[in-house]
Amino acid sequence: MTPIGKAFELNSLVFLDGLVSELMNRLGKTENDLKERRTVLE
């Protein structure tokens, strides 16, 4: 069995991945557009 916390993390990951994909589609953005805006935190 999967621990409840692990199941929540996995469901959150799937939901947020779908959300980002939908936002990219609605805003007409590509993966390359997002990579250009990404900042490097070091």
PDBQT receptor file of N, H, CA, C and O in Angstrom, charges set to zero:
ATOM      1  N   MET A   1       0.829  -1.193   0.000  1.00  0.00    +0.000 N 
ATOM      2  CA  MET A   1       0.000   0.000   0.000  1.00  0.00    +0.000 C 
ATOM      3  C   MET A   1       0.870   1.253   0.000  1.00  0.00    +0.000 C 
ATOM      4  O   MET A   1       1.968   1.271   0.557  1.00  0.00    +0.000 OA
ATOM      5  N   THR A   2       0.365   2.271  -0.621  1.00  0.00    +0.000 N 
ATOM      6  H   THR A   2      -0.527   2.257  -1.074  1.00  0.00    +0.000 HD
ATOM      7  CA  THR A   2       1.055   3.546  -0.669  1.00  0.00    +0.000 C 
ATOM      8  C   THR A   2       0.660   4.392   0.543  1.00  0.00    +0.000 C 
ATOM      9  O   THR A   2      -0.528   4.524   0.839  1.00  0.00    +0.000 OA
ATOM     10  N   PRO A   3       1.640   4.968   1.249  1.00  0.00    +0.000 N 
ATOM     11  CA  PRO A   3       1.293   5.860   2.368  1.00  0.00    +0.000 C 
ATOM     12  C   PRO A   3       0.469   7.046   1.885  1.00  0.00    +0.000 C 
ATOM     13  O   PRO A   3       0.615   7.491   0.746  1.00  0.00    +0.000 OA
ATOM     14  N   ILE A   4      -0.394   7.553   2.752  1.00  0.00    +0.000 N 
ATOM     15  H   ILE A   4      -0.512   7.192   3.677  1.00  0.00    +0.000 HD
ATOM     16  CA  ILE A   4      -1.296   8.648   2.375  1.00  0.00    +0.000 C 
ATOM     17  C   ILE A   4      -0.516   9.867   1.880  1.00  0.00    +0.000 C 
ATOM     18  O   ILE A   4      -0.912  10.491   0.896  1.00  0.00    +0.000 OA
ATOM     19  N   GLY A   5       0.584  10.210   2.547  1.00  0.00    +0.000 N 
ATOM     20  H   GLY A   5       0.906   9.702   3.346  1.00  0.00    +0.000 HD
ATOM     21  CA  GLY A   5       1.382  11.360   2.124  1.00  0.00    +0.000 C 
ATOM     22  C   GLY A   5       1.938  11.190   0.734  1.00  0.00    +0.000 C 
ATOM     23  O   GLY A   5       1.945  12.131  -0.060  1.00  0.00    +0.000 OA
ATOM     24  N   LYS A   6       2.408   9.991   0.434  1.00  0.00    +0.000 N 
ATOM     25  H   LYS A   6       2.403   9.226   1.078  1.00  0.00    +0.000 HD
ATOM     26  CA  LYS A   6       2.975   9.720  -0.891  1.00  0.00    +0.000 C 
ATOM     27  C   LYS A   6       1.894   9.819  -1.971  1.00  0.00    +0.000 C 
ATOM     28  O   LYS A   6       2.147  10.349  -3.053  1.00  0.00    +0.000 OA
ATOM     29  N   ALA A   7       0.711   9.321  -1.686  1.00  0.00    +0.000 N 
ATOM     30  H   ALA A   7       0.505   8.890  -0.807  1.00  0.00    +0.000 HD
ATOM     31  CA  ALA A   7      -0.398   9.399  -2.643  1.00  0.00    +0.000 C 
ATOM     32  C   ALA A   7      -0.772  10.859  -2.903  1.00  0.00    +0.000 C 
ATOM     33  O   ALA A   7      -1.044  11.242  -4.041  1.00  0.00    +0.000 OA
ATOM     34  N   PHE A   8      -0.784  11.673  -1.842  1.00  0.00    +0.000 N 
ATOM     35  H   PHE A   8      -0.562  11.363  -0.918  1.00  0.00    +0.000 HD
ATOM     36  CA  PHE A   8      -1.096  13.097  -1.999  1.00  0.00    +0.000 C 
ATOM     37  C   PHE A   8      -0.064  13.775  -2.886  1.00  0.00    +0.000 C 
ATOM     38  O   PHE A   8      -0.417  14.548  -3.777  1.00  0.00    +0.000 OA
ATOM     39  N   GLU A   9       1.218  13.488  -2.644  1.00  0.00    +0.000 N 
ATOM     40  H   GLU A   9       1.506  12.860  -1.921  1.00  0.00    +0.000 HD
ATOM     41  CA  GLU A   9       2.284  14.095  -3.444  1.00  0.00    +0.000 C 
ATOM     42  C   GLU A   9       2.142  13.718  -4.913  1.00  0.00    +0.000 C 
ATOM     43  O   GLU A   9       2.295  14.566  -5.793  1.00  0.00    +0.000 OA
ATOM     44  N   LEU A  10       1.853  12.463  -5.175  1.00  0.00    +0.000 N 
ATOM     45  H   LEU A  10       1.728  11.774  -4.461  1.00  0.00    +0.000 HD
ATOM     46  CA  LEU A  10       1.717  12.001  -6.559  1.00  0.00    +0.000 C 
ATOM     47  C   LEU A  10       0.513  12.650  -7.229  1.00  0.00    +0.000 C 
ATOM     48  O   LEU A  10       0.599  13.091  -8.375  1.00  0.00    +0.000 OA
ATOM     49  N   ASN A  11      -0.608  12.710  -6.517  1.00  0.00    +0.000 N 
ATOM     50  H   ASN A  11      -0.678  12.351  -5.586  1.00  0.00    +0.000 HD
ATOM     51  CA  ASN A  11      -1.803  13.355  -7.083  1.00  0.00    +0.000 C 
ATOM     52  C   ASN A  11      -1.569  14.841  -7.328  1.00  0.00    +0.000 C 
ATOM     53  O   ASN A  11      -2.031  15.384  -8.332  1.00  0.00    +0.000 OA
ATOM     54  N   SER A  12      -0.862  15.494  -6.429  1.00  0.00    +0.000 N 
ATOM     55  H   SER A  12      -0.487  15.053  -5.614  1.00  0.00    +0.000 HD
ATOM     56  CA  SER A  12      -0.545  16.913  -6.599  1.00  0.00    +0.000 C 
ATOM     57  C   SER A  12       0.325  17.125  -7.835  1.00  0.00    +0.000 C 
ATOM     58  O   SER A  12       0.101  18.055  -8.609  1.00  0.00    +0.000 OA
ATOM     59  N   LEU A  13       1.313  16.262  -8.011  1.00  0.00    +0.000 N 
ATOM     60  H   LEU A  13       1.496  15.506  -7.382  1.00  0.00    +0.000 HD
ATOM     61  CA  LEU A  13       2.208  16.362  -9.160  1.00  0.00    +0.000 C 
ATOM     62  C   LEU A  13       1.435  16.212 -10.468  1.00  0.00    +0.000 C 
ATOM     63  O   LEU A  13       1.636  16.987 -11.403  1.00  0.00    +0.000 OA
ATOM     64  N   VAL A  14       0.563  15.229 -10.531  1.00  0.00    +0.000 N 
ATOM     65  H   VAL A  14       0.400  14.600  -9.771  1.00  0.00    +0.000 HD
ATOM     66  CA  VAL A  14      -0.231  15.011 -11.747  1.00  0.00    +0.000 C 
ATOM     67  C   VAL A  14      -1.150  16.195 -12.011  1.00  0.00    +0.000 C 
ATOM     68  O   VAL A  14      -1.269  16.649 -13.150  1.00  0.00    +0.000 OA
ATOM     69  N   PHE A  15      -1.802  16.700 -10.963  1.00  0.00    +0.000 N 
ATOM     70  H   PHE A  15      -1.706  16.332 -10.038  1.00  0.00    +0.000 HD
ATOM     71  CA  PHE A  15      -2.710  17.843 -11.118  1.00  0.00    +0.000 C 
ATOM     72  C   PHE A  15      -1.967  19.080 -11.605  1.00  0.00    +0.000 C 
ATOM     73  O   PHE A  15      -2.404  19.738 -12.549  1.00  0.00    +0.000 OA
ATOM     74  N   LEU A  16      -0.844  19.398 -10.964  1.00  0.00    +0.000 N 
ATOM     75  H   LEU A  16      -0.489  18.864 -10.197  1.00  0.00    +0.000 HD
ATOM     76  CA  LEU A  16      -0.097  20.602 -11.328  1.00  0.00    +0.000 C 
ATOM     77  C   LEU A  16       0.518  20.487 -12.719  1.00  0.00    +0.000 C 
ATOM     78  O   LEU A  16       0.611  21.481 -13.440  1.00  0.00    +0.000 OA
ATOM     79  N   ASP A  17       0.933  19.293 -13.097  1.00  0.00    +0.000 N 
ATOM     80  H   ASP A  17       0.858  18.485 -12.512  1.00  0.00    +0.000 HD
ATOM     81  CA  ASP A  17       1.462  19.089 -14.446  1.00  0.00    +0.000 C 
ATOM     82  C   ASP A  17       0.375  19.374 -15.485  1.00  0.00    +0.000 C 
ATOM     83  O   ASP A  17       0.632  20.010 -16.507  1.00  0.00    +0.000 OA
ATOM     84  N   GLY A  18      -0.831  18.900 -15.214  1.00  0.00    +0.000 N 
ATOM     85  H   GLY A  18      -1.040  18.383 -14.383  1.00  0.00    +0.000 HD
ATOM     86  CA  GLY A  18      -1.951  19.167 -16.112  1.00  0.00    +0.000 C 
ATOM     87  C   GLY A  18      -2.314  20.641 -16.145  1.00  0.00    +0.000 C 
ATOM     88  O   GLY A  18      -2.662  21.180 -17.196  1.00  0.00    +0.000 OA
ATOM     89  N   LEU A  19      -2.230  21.293 -14.988  1.00  0.00    +0.000 N 
ATOM     90  H   LEU A  19      -1.947  20.855 -14.135  1.00  0.00    +0.000 HD
ATOM     91  CA  LEU A  19      -2.537  22.718 -14.912  1.00  0.00    +0.000 C 
ATOM     92  C   LEU A  19      -1.558  23.544 -15.736  1.00  0.00    +0.000 C 
ATOM     93  O   LEU A  19      -1.965  24.436 -16.481  1.00  0.00    +0.000 OA
ATOM     94  N   VAL A  20      -0.279  23.250 -15.605  1.00  0.00    +0.000 N 
ATOM     95  H   VAL A  20       0.052  22.526 -15.000  1.00  0.00    +0.000 HD
ATOM     96  CA  VAL A  20       0.742  23.969 -16.380  1.00  0.00    +0.000 C 
ATOM     97  C   VAL A  20       0.531  23.732 -17.874  1.00  0.00    +0.000 C 
ATOM     98  O   VAL A  20       0.638  24.655 -18.681  1.00  0.00    +0.000 OA
ATOM     99  N   SER A  21       0.230  22.491 -18.228  1.00  0.00    +0.000 N 
ATOM    100  H   SER A  21       0.142  21.741 -17.573  1.00  0.00    +0.000 HD
ATOM    101  CA  SER A  21      -0.005  22.171 -19.638  1.00  0.00    +0.000 C 
ATOM    102  C   SER A  21      -1.201  22.956 -20.194  1.00  0.00    +0.000 C 
ATOM    103  O   SER A  21      -1.142  23.476 -21.308  1.00  0.00    +0.000 OA
ATOM    104  N   GLU A  22      -2.273  23.036 -19.421  1.00  0.00    +0.000 N 
ATOM    105  H   GLU A  22      -2.321  22.613 -18.517  1.00  0.00    +0.000 HD
ATOM    106  CA  GLU A  22      -3.456  23.782 -19.855  1.00  0.00    +0.000 C 
ATOM    107  C   GLU A  22      -3.160  25.276 -19.970  1.00  0.00    +0.000 C 
ATOM    108  O   GLU A  22      -3.597  25.920 -20.923  1.00  0.00    +0.000 OA
ATOM    109  N   LEU A  23      -2.426  25.832 -19.013  1.00  0.00    +0.000 N 
ATOM    110  H   LEU A  23      -2.070  25.309 -18.238  1.00  0.00    +0.000 HD
ATOM    111  CA  LEU A  23      -2.062  27.250 -19.080  1.00  0.00    +0.000 C 
ATOM    112  C   LEU A  23      -1.187  27.530 -20.303  1.00  0.00    +0.000 C 
ATOM    113  O   LEU A  23      -1.380  28.533 -20.990  1.00  0.00    +0.000 OA
ATOM    114  N   MET A  24      -0.241  26.655 -20.569  1.00  0.00    +0.000 N 
ATOM    115  H   MET A  24      -0.085  25.840 -20.011  1.00  0.00    +0.000 HD
ATOM    116  CA  MET A  24       0.606  26.831 -21.754  1.00  0.00    +0.000 C 
ATOM    117  C   MET A  24      -0.250  26.839 -23.013  1.00  0.00    +0.000 C 
ATOM    118  O   MET A  24      -0.037  27.655 -23.910  1.00  0.00    +0.000 OA
ATOM    119  N   ASN A  25      -1.208  25.939 -23.079  1.00  0.00    +0.000 N 
ATOM    120  H   ASN A  25      -1.381  25.276 -22.350  1.00  0.00    +0.000 HD
ATOM    121  CA  ASN A  25      -2.084  25.847 -24.243  1.00  0.00    +0.000 C 
ATOM    122  C   ASN A  25      -2.925  27.111 -24.405  1.00  0.00    +0.000 C 
ATOM    123  O   ASN A  25      -3.025  27.658 -25.503  1.00  0.00    +0.000 OA
ATOM    124  N   ARG A  26      -3.527  27.572 -23.313  1.00  0.00    +0.000 N 
ATOM    125  H   ARG A  26      -3.445  27.128 -22.421  1.00  0.00    +0.000 HD
ATOM    126  CA  ARG A  26      -4.392  28.761 -23.378  1.00  0.00    +0.000 C 
ATOM    127  C   ARG A  26      -3.617  30.042 -23.675  1.00  0.00    +0.000 C 
ATOM    128  O   ARG A  26      -4.128  30.945 -24.337  1.00  0.00    +0.000 OA
ATOM    129  N   LEU A  27      -2.387  30.113 -23.183  1.00  0.00    +0.000 N 
ATOM    130  H   LEU A  27      -1.972  29.379 -22.646  1.00  0.00    +0.000 HD
ATOM    131  CA  LEU A  27      -1.581  31.315 -23.386  1.00  0.00    +0.000 C 
ATOM    132  C   LEU A  27      -0.738  31.253 -24.657  1.00  0.00    +0.000 C 
ATOM    133  O   LEU A  27      -0.071  32.225 -25.012  1.00  0.00    +0.000 OA
ATOM    134  N   GLY A  28      -0.770  30.120 -25.333  1.00  0.00    +0.000 N 
ATOM    135  H   GLY A  28      -1.312  29.331 -25.044  1.00  0.00    +0.000 HD
ATOM    136  CA  GLY A  28      -0.017  29.978 -26.572  1.00  0.00    +0.000 C 
ATOM    137  C   GLY A  28       1.489  29.946 -26.348  1.00  0.00    +0.000 C 
ATOM    138  O   GLY A  28       2.255  30.417 -27.189  1.00  0.00    +0.000 OA
ATOM    139  N   LYS A  29       1.910  29.396 -25.224  1.00  0.00    +0.000 N 
ATOM    140  H   LYS A  29       1.288  29.014 -24.541  1.00  0.00    +0.000 HD
ATOM    141  CA  LYS A  29       3.336  29.333 -24.893  1.00  0.00    +0.000 C 
ATOM    142  C   LYS A  29       3.884  27.944 -25.218  1.00  0.00    +0.000 C 
ATOM    143  O   LYS A  29       3.150  26.955 -25.221  1.00  0.00    +0.000 OA
ATOM    144  N   THR A  30       5.177  27.891 -25.488  1.00  0.00    +0.000 N 
ATOM    145  H   THR A  30       5.773  28.693 -25.485  1.00  0.00    +0.000 HD
ATOM    146  CA  THR A  30       5.843  26.625 -25.735  1.00  0.00    +0.000 C 
ATOM    147  C   THR A  30       6.812  26.345 -24.595  1.00  0.00    +0.000 C 
ATOM    148  O   THR A  30       7.065  27.207 -23.752  1.00  0.00    +0.000 OA
ATOM    149  N   GLU A  31       7.339  25.152 -24.581  1.00  0.00    +0.000 N 
ATOM    150  H   GLU A  31       7.134  24.452 -25.265  1.00  0.00    +0.000 HD
ATOM    151  CA  GLU A  31       8.321  24.792 -23.559  1.00  0.00    +0.000 C 
ATOM    152  C   GLU A  31       9.554  25.682 -23.658  1.00  0.00    +0.000 C 
ATOM    153  O   GLU A  31      10.146  26.039 -22.640  1.00  0.00    +0.000 OA
ATOM    154  N   ASN A  32       9.938  26.038 -24.868  1.00  0.00    +0.000 N 
ATOM    155  H   ASN A  32       9.456  25.748 -25.695  1.00  0.00    +0.000 HD
ATOM    156  CA  ASN A  32      11.092  26.922 -25.058  1.00  0.00    +0.000 C 
ATOM    157  C   ASN A  32      10.835  28.312 -24.488  1.00  0.00    +0.000 C 
ATOM    158  O   ASN A  32      11.744  28.936 -23.941  1.00  0.00    +0.000 OA
ATOM    159  N   ASP A  33       9.592  28.804 -24.614  1.00  0.00    +0.000 N 
ATOM    160  H   ASP A  33       8.854  28.297 -25.058  1.00  0.00    +0.000 HD
ATOM    161  CA  ASP A  33       9.247  30.103 -24.014  1.00  0.00    +0.000 C 
ATOM    162  C   ASP A  33       9.455  30.064 -22.509  1.00  0.00    +0.000 C 
ATOM    163  O   ASP A  33       9.977  31.013 -21.923  1.00  0.00    +0.000 OA
ATOM    164  N   LEU A  34       9.050  28.971 -21.887  1.00  0.00    +0.000 N 
ATOM    165  H   LEU A  34       8.627  28.200 -22.363  1.00  0.00    +0.000 HD
ATOM    166  CA  LEU A  34       9.200  28.848 -20.440  1.00  0.00    +0.000 C 
ATOM    167  C   LEU A  34      10.659  28.726 -20.037  1.00  0.00    +0.000 C 
ATOM    168  O   LEU A  34      11.068  29.268 -19.011  1.00  0.00    +0.000 OA
ATOM    169  N   LYS A  35      11.445  28.021 -20.833  1.00  0.00    +0.000 N 
ATOM    170  H   LYS A  35      11.113  27.581 -21.667  1.00  0.00    +0.000 HD
ATOM    171  CA  LYS A  35      12.860  27.864 -20.521  1.00  0.00    +0.000 C 
ATOM    172  C   LYS A  35      13.584  29.197 -20.580  1.00  0.00    +0.000 C 
ATOM    173  O   LYS A  35      14.514  29.425 -19.806  1.00  0.00    +0.000 OA
ATOM    174  N   GLU A  36      13.177  30.084 -21.483  1.00  0.00    +0.000 N 
ATOM    175  H   GLU A  36      12.422  29.899 -22.111  1.00  0.00    +0.000 HD
ATOM    176  CA  GLU A  36      13.809  31.400 -21.599  1.00  0.00    +0.000 C 
ATOM    177  C   GLU A  36      13.527  32.252 -20.363  1.00  0.00    +0.000 C 
ATOM    178  O   GLU A  36      14.353  33.077 -19.972  1.00  0.00    +0.000 OA
ATOM    179  N   ARG A  37      12.361  32.054 -19.749  1.00  0.00    +0.000 N 
ATOM    180  H   ARG A  37      11.690  31.385 -20.066  1.00  0.00    +0.000 HD
ATOM    181  CA  ARG A  37      11.974  32.862 -18.581  1.00  0.00    +0.000 C 
ATOM    182  C   ARG A  37      12.460  32.269 -17.267  1.00  0.00    +0.000 C 
ATOM    183  O   ARG A  37      12.418  32.939 -16.235  1.00  0.00    +0.000 OA
ATOM    184  N   ARG A  38      12.910  31.051 -17.291  1.00  0.00    +0.000 N 
ATOM    185  H   ARG A  38      12.944  30.508 -18.130  1.00  0.00    +0.000 HD
ATOM    186  CA  ARG A  38      13.312  30.370 -16.071  1.00  0.00    +0.000 C 
ATOM    187  C   ARG A  38      14.555  31.017 -15.474  1.00  0.00    +0.000 C 
ATOM    188  O   ARG A  38      15.499  31.352 -16.190  1.00  0.00    +0.000 OA
ATOM    189  N   THR A  39      14.543  31.184 -14.190  1.00  0.00    +0.000 N 
ATOM    190  H   THR A  39      13.776  30.912 -13.609  1.00  0.00    +0.000 HD
ATOM    191  CA  THR A  39      15.708  31.751 -13.514  1.00  0.00    +0.000 C 
ATOM    192  C   THR A  39      16.481  30.636 -12.829  1.00  0.00    +0.000 C 
ATOM    193  O   THR A  39      15.914  29.622 -12.422  1.00  0.00    +0.000 OA
ATOM    194  N   VAL A  40      17.755  30.839 -12.713  1.00  0.00    +0.000 N 
ATOM    195  H   VAL A  40      18.216  31.662 -13.043  1.00  0.00    +0.000 HD
ATOM    196  CA  VAL A  40      18.603  29.863 -12.041  1.00  0.00    +0.000 C 
ATOM    197  C   VAL A  40      18.813  30.339 -10.608  1.00  0.00    +0.000 C 
ATOM    198  O   VAL A  40      19.351  31.421 -10.376  1.00  0.00    +0.000 OA
ATOM    199  N   LEU A  41      18.389  29.528  -9.662  1.00  0.00    +0.000 N 
ATOM    200  H   LEU A  41      17.952  28.649  -9.851  1.00  0.00    +0.000 HD
ATOM    201  CA  LEU A  41      18.544  29.863  -8.254  1.00  0.00    +0.000 C 
ATOM    202  C   LEU A  41      19.717  29.083  -7.695  1.00  0.00    +0.000 C 
ATOM    203  O   LEU A  41      19.665  27.858  -7.581  1.00  0.00    +0.000 OA
ATOM    204  N   GLU A  42      20.746  29.782  -7.357  1.00  0.00    +0.000 N 
ATOM    205  H   GLU A  42      20.788  30.776  -7.450  1.00  0.00    +0.000 HD
ATOM    206  CA  GLU A  42      21.939  29.133  -6.795  1.00  0.00    +0.000 C 
ATOM    207  C   GLU A  42      22.392  29.846  -5.559  1.00  0.00    +0.000 C 
ATOM    208  O   GLU A  42      23.381  29.448  -4.944  1.00  0.00    +0.000 OA
TER     209      GLU A  42
